[in-house]
Amino acid sequence: MNIVRPILRHAWTQPDRSALVRGERTISYRELGDLVMRTAGRLAALGLTPGDRLGVCLKDSWEHVVAVLAAGHMGVTVVPIDWHAKPAERARILDGLGARATLVEPGAAIPSQGTVIPVDQAWHDAVARATPVEQPYDDWNAIYVISSTSGTTGAPKFIAMTHLQE
């Protein structure tokens, strides 16, 4: 089972219902399903495969939600990074966890070894042209998210969550 599957099921059963609302922007389940599958297609076209790690360093936005769902849909592990973090801190976590690519706000600086991809108009255009990944990666034990915190000690601590644990 893939944790994203029940969310995408709404794209077929309740396509016109609101899935995400942010300010003036409302995304229906139909649109969310299409965005998730096309974003997964774009990530696959960039060479990401199940088990790879994708840094997500985006503000709280619909793009952030879509990126996390798309990665899970295709079996890629999400490494969420606080977009407020300093560039060196971002790079240390991403490089330490072996992120192959990272989605960032336009203009964000991350001196990372992996590919840094701004989520800008060029990204949105490429997603719109991408071939959708329709079949979800279906492994309950696949790691979906590796989250980190430095808490009060300043030393990073990590937790890995699978689709089953979500």
Buried (B, 14 or more C-beta within 10 A) or exposed (E): EBBBEEBBEBBEEEBEEEBBEEEEEEBBBBBBBBBBBBBBBBBBBBEBEEEBBBBBBBEEBBBBBBBBBBBBBBBBBBBBBEBEBEEEBBBBBBBEBEBBBBBBBEEBEBEBEBBBBBBEEEBBEBBEEBEBBEEBBEBEEBBBBBEBEEEEEEEBEEEEBBBEEE
